Amino acid sequence: MNYQPKLDMASAGFHQAEALVRWIHPDLGFISPEEFIFLAEQSGQITELTRHILRRVANDAGKWHAAGLNIGVAINLSALDLTRPELAKEVAEAFSQWQLPMSSITLEVTESALMEEPETAFETLRRLRQLGVTLSVDDFGTGYSSLSQLRNLPVQELKIDKSFVLRLNTEPQDQLIVRSTIDMAHGLGLRVVAEGIENAESWALLRDWGCEIGQGYFLSRPVAAGDLKETEQSLTDRQQELRYAGETTS
């Protein structure tokens, strides 16, 4: 497991870390998550992989909490995970020793996953919400969910896909899309996360538009669990820079 920091954009404080599963094969080298997650789904092993990830993330988080790093975690769910009624029980068991509010655990689901079996997915989300965790619609803007569906989902967060953020500083159309999405999400009472922040200009635009949470290589690449404490220090050293980025040239 690797973890990518997510920062509160108003304070530039370290808010959460997104868990990202990685596979370095002894012979084949790096295998992309898109490839092996698809294979796990097709072979029926995705359930065991999800259970393993939940336990591993909970264990890693317990270690960094013990070290004084009190941040939340975000975990991606597969479309097939949402078809299993027992998922909520597995989450509760994995995080039974969680030291922070359950709302600091975010479970991310894609638009396309919600569309595959919507009735079953909505029921699974409802069960997860009863645990107190935060639910997030991931990769927003690339799927096919309607605004009426988004309004009815038991989610608290919307994550703008990185394809709209990577060149935000130079693409007026992306700026229009992202700013409108932030306003729409806020109108629905949702918090907004932007992924794929690559430069200070994009960070400043998102912050000024009221986006709550940001992540991307400009802030930090994914790191191993044991390196998060050191990463926290480097982010703390940049906090003033990030809080006031763009203000002198605006």
N, C-alpha and C positions, 0 to 999 in steps of 0.2 A: 504494500500500500504506500502511495505517495499522497501528500497533502498540499493543496494550494491555498494560501491565505486569501480570505475575503475581508475587506476593510469597510468599516463604517465611513461613508464619504464625508459626513459633516465634521467628524472629529479626526478622521484618518487613523482611528484606532483599530487594532487587530480584533476582529469580531468573531470570525469563524474560519474553519479550514474544510475545504471540500476533499473528500476521500476519492482518490483516483487509483483504480486497480491497474497494475502494470505486470507484464509477463516478459521476463528475460529468459528465453529458452537456451539451454546449454549448447545446443547445436545450431539452432536457427536464429539466435539473437533476439532482438526486440520484435515482439508480435503485437500489432495494434489492437487496442481494446475492441474496436469495431469488429475485427475479425474473430477474436476468440469469444467475445460475448455472443456473437451470432452463432458460432459453433456450439457454445454451451446451450443456447436456446434450442437449436435444432436437435441436439443429442439428448436433451432432457436433463442436463446437468446444471442448468441455471439455478434451480432451487437450492442445491447444495452450495453452489458458489455464492449465492446471496446470503445464505446462513453463515458461511465462512466469513464473508466481508463484514456482516453485522457484528459478529463476535470479535473479529480482529480490530475493527474500528473502536469498539467499546473498550477493548483492552489497551490499545494505544492511547486513547483519550484519558483513561484512568491514570496512565503513567505521566502524561504531561500535566494533568490536573494536580497530581501529587507533587510535581516540580514547580507548581505555582502559576502555570499557564492556564488560566480559566477561560477558555474559548469553547464555542460550540462546534458541531460538526455537521456537514452536509453529505448525504449519501444518495447516489443515483439508483433508481429502481428500474428493472426491466419491465417491458410490457407484460411478460408472462407472470411476473411477480404480482401484478394487480389482479390476476385471475384466481389467486389463492386466498381464500378466506382466513387461513391460519397465519397469514403474514403479520397481522397486528400482534398476535401472541408471540411470534418469534422476535419481533422488535422489542416487545416488553421484556422478554426473557434475556435478550442480549444486553439490554441497558438497565437491568434491574439494580445495578450498583451505581448508576449515574448520579453524580454529585451536584449537577446544575439543574435549573428548571428544564422540564422536558421540552419546552418550546425552543430551547437552544439546539435541539436536534432537528435538522431539516431533511426531509425526504423529497427528492426531486424526481418528477415524472415528466416525460415528454408529451407534447400534444398528440403525436401519432400513437403513443401507447394508450392514451385515453380514448382514442377513437376505435381501437380494435374490438374491444368488448365493453362499450360504454357503461351499460347497466352494472355489470360485475365490477368494473373499475371504480365506479362511483361508490359502490357499497364498500369496497376495500378501503377507499380513501376515507369514508365516513368512520370505519372502525379505527383507522390509524389516527384520525383527528380526535377520537375519544381518548386516546392516550395522552393527548396534550402536545404532540409533536407539531412542528410547522410543516405545511405542505406547499410545495413550489411547483409551478408549471415551467419546465425547463425548455430551452431552445425555442422560446416563443417567437412566432413570426415565420417559422419554417413548416409548420403543420397546417391542419385544416380545421381546427376547432373554431366554432362560431362564437360570437360575442355572447349569445344567449347561453351557450354551454359554459363559457368562462364565468358568467355571472352566477350560475347555479352550482359550480364546483365548490367543495368545502376546502378551498385553498386560501392561503394568506399571502402568497408571494408569486411574483411573475419574474422570470429570468429572460432578459432579452438576448437572443442568439448573437454569438460573436461575429457572425457575418455582417451584422449591421453596425458593429462597434469598431472593428479592426481599422477601418479608414475613416472613422467619424470626423477626424480633424480636417479632412480634405474633401469629403463628399457631401454636398448640400442635401442631396436626396436622402442619404442615410440620416443626416441630422434631423430632417423633417419627420422621418419615420420614427426615430428613437424618441424625439421630444413628444410627438403625438402619443406614442405608446405609454410613455411615463405619465402623461396627463390622464390618459384613459384609465390606466391601472389605478392611479390615485383616486379617480372618480368612482371606481369600483371598491375602494377601500383596501387595495393591495399594496404591499411593499414591493419595490423594484430592485432587482439585481442586474448589473451589466457585467458580462464576461467579455474577455478579449481586449481589455484596455492596454494599448501598446505605447502610449505616449502621454506626456503631461497635458497637452492640449485637449485630448479626449477626456482625460480625467476631470479637467476643469469644467468642460462643457457639461458633463454628466452631473457633477456636483452642483453646478449653478442651476440645472434644470430640476433638481430635487430628487435625483436618483439616490436611494438610501445605501446600497451596498455595491462595491466594485471589486473585480478581480481581473488579473491579467499579468502578462510578463513585465509590464512597466512597474508593477508592484512587487511581484515575486513569482518565480517559476515554482512548480510543484517540488517539494522536498520530502525526504524521508522523515518518519515520525520523530526520530531522535534528533533531527536538525531544526525542529520547529522552535525550540527555545532560543536558539541562536538567531533564527529568522525574526523572531519577535523583537530582539534587540536591534536588528538592522532596521526594521520598520519603525520602531520607536525613535531611532536616530533621524529618520526621514519625516517624522510626523509634522513638524512645523512647515517643512518644504511642501508637503502634500496639502496641508490645510489651506495654504495661501497660494498654491500654484495658479498661475494665470492672472492673478489680481493686478500685478504691476503693468501688464500689457493690455488689460481689458479697457 
